């Protein structure tokens, strides 16, 4: 076990219900080792499976991971094609993981831009895990926080135009119901490895009061021990939500 006794006792007191992770640093991890960027993405995908299983094991109820942003389409075509193939390979291999770990999987973002094969695989994963009762794993693919909020506004506008909704009934709770994460609690903790100190368009609405923990560790090297360190930072903080 990577937990120290002291760490385990502290973490057990107040685990966050929902963790968000910005999986960043795959390319730099590969560059440091003189490897192609594809090697970094492969290592990152492997670590994704490991950390997901660990979160499920210790009792996290919701985990949201940032896998591919709306801005990532600006990367070289060769890299994007590799990532799409990697997504397909990962989802095929992970189907048994999700079943064994009792994990329910949801995908956040606009899925219509992906290939037919990848879209079918995404649908298969969501449907096959729908009845699982363990941790909910949100995989953000072709996701952007601004895009998500914009789409929510459009849906609300349609409801207003059709007189199914009145302006006076629009509040924060209602807006949340039109987001990809409808029905889920907001993330208590957002973790970003890689040394970058920003959210990069990740869960902008939901993360309004999330505790943020940044690590100068590239994602493929991010370990269970690093996650424990983030959890211990979380439990040591006083969350006031704007109060005293």
N, C-alpha and C positions, 0 to 999 in steps of 0.2 A: 504493500500500500504506500501511496505517495503522501498520504495525510500524516502529519504528526498528530499525536494525541491531543495536543492543545488546539491545533487547527480544527480537528474534527469536532471537538466539543463546542468551539465557537461557532462554526458554520452550522452545526445542527440546531442552534438556538433560533435562527431566523433566516432560512433560505429564501432568496427571492422567488416569487412565483414565476416571473418571466425574465429571461435573459436575452439580450440581443448581442450578436457578435458580428463585427465587420471583419471579414476574413481577408486581410490585406498583407501584402509583402511576398507573394509567390515569385514574382519576377525578380525582385532583388535577392531573394534566397538563392535562385538559380544563378544569377550573375555572380554572386560572391563565390560560387563554386565552379565557375567557368562552364556552366551548363546552359542549354537552351531554355528559354522561358517555359516551354512546354513541360520540362522536367519539374519546374517549380509548381506549375498548376497540378501536375500529377501528385506531387508530394502534399500539396495543400488539400486535395480531394481525399487522400488517405487520412490526413489528420482530421478532416471534417467528420469522417466516420468514427474515429476514435473519440473525439470530444463529444459528439452526439450521444454515443453509447454511455459515456461517463456522466453526462448531464442527466440522462434517463435513470441511471443507476443510483445517483445520489438524491433523486426526488424532485428535480426541477420540473415544473408543470408545463411550461411553454419555453421553447427555444426558437428564436428567429435568427437566421443566418443570412448575411448579405453575400450572395453568390455571383450575381452579375447585374450591374447597374444599367440604367438607360444610357449613361454616358460611355459605357464600355464599348459600344458599337464603333467608337472612333479609333479603336485599336487596329493594328494591321489585320487584313483579311485572313492571312494564314493563321494568326493566333486565335482569331474568333472561330474559325472552322475547327481548330483543334479543341477549343473549349466546348463547342457544341457536341463534338464526338465524345469528349470526356464526360459531359453531363449524361449523355445516353448510356455510356458504359457504367458510370457510377449508379444510375438509377436501376439499371438491370441487376447489378451486383447487390445493391442495397435493399432490394425488395424483401429478401429473406431476413435481413437485419431488422427491418421495420416490423416484420411479423414476429420474430423472436423476442424483440424488445417491447412489443405491444405499443409501438409508436404510431400515432396518427399524423399523416403528412398533408400539408397544404402548401400551395404555391402562391406567392404574392407577386403581382406584376401582370403585364400584358403578355399573355402566352401566344397570341395570334401570330406573332412575327416569327415564331420558331418553325422548323420543318414539320411536315405532317407526322413523321416518325416520332420526333421528340414530343409533339403535342399529344399523340396517342399514348406515349409512355408516361407522360405527366398525368394524363387522365387515369391510366391504369393504376399508377401508384396511389393517387388520391382515393380512387374507388376501393382498391384492395385493402387500404388501411383505414377506411371510413369508420369501421366498427371497433377499431382498437381503442382502448380506454386508458392507455398510459400517457406519456408525455406527448404534447402537440409540437411537432416540428414544422415551423414555417420556413420555406426556402424562397428567398426573394430573388427572382430571376427576371431580367428586363424590368427591374423595379427602380423607381425613383420617388422620393417623398413628395416632391412638388407635383409630379405626375399623378400620384395617388390622390392628393388633395384636389387637384383640378378635376379628376374623374368624379370624385364625390360631389363636387359643386355642380357638375353637369347633370348627374343623376337627381340631385335635389331640384335643379331648375326644371327638369322634365316633370317632376312631381308637382311643382308649383303651376306649371303651364296647364297641366291636366286637372288642376283643382283638387288633387289628392292630398295636398299639403298647404298649410297656411304659413305665411311669413312669421307670424307670432310664435309658431311652434318650433322654429329653428333655434337650436341651442347646441352647446358643445356635445351633449349626449347624443343628439340626433346626428350630428356630423360624423361622430365616431361609428355610428351604425352603417354608414355608407362607405367606410374604409375597408380595405382588404382584411383587416384584423377584427372585423365586427364580431362582437360577442366575447372577445378576449380581453384580459386585463392589459393595461399599458405596461411596457417593460420597466421593471424596477431598476435594472442594471444594464448598461450598454458597455461592452468591452471592445476596445480596438487595439490589436497588436500592430506592430510595424513601426512604431515611433511617430506616426502622424497624429496630429491633435485636432481632428475635426470629425464631423458626422458624415460628411460627403453625401448628403441628400438621403440619409437613412432614417426612417421612422420619425420624420420631423414633427408630425402632430403627436404621435404616441409618446415620443421621447421628451416631452415638455418638462417633466419632473424626474426623468431617469437619472440615477447616479451614473457618472461616467468614470471609467477606469481605462487608462492608456498604458500600454506596455511597449518598451523598446525591444520587442521580440518579434521576428518575422513569423507569419502565420504557420508555416510548416514546422517551426520549432516550438510553437505554443503548446504547452503540456498541461496535463491534469494538475500538476503542481502550480502552474501559473493561474489556472482557473481558481484553485483554492485561495491563492493570494488575492485575487480579485474579490472573491466571496468574503474573505476576511476584511478587506477594505470596506466592502458594502455594509457588513454587520456593525462596523465600528462607527458608521456615520449616523448623524441625527437628521432624519428626513422630516422637514417641517412643512413642505408644500406651501411655502409662502407665509406660514404662520410664525409664531414665536417658539 
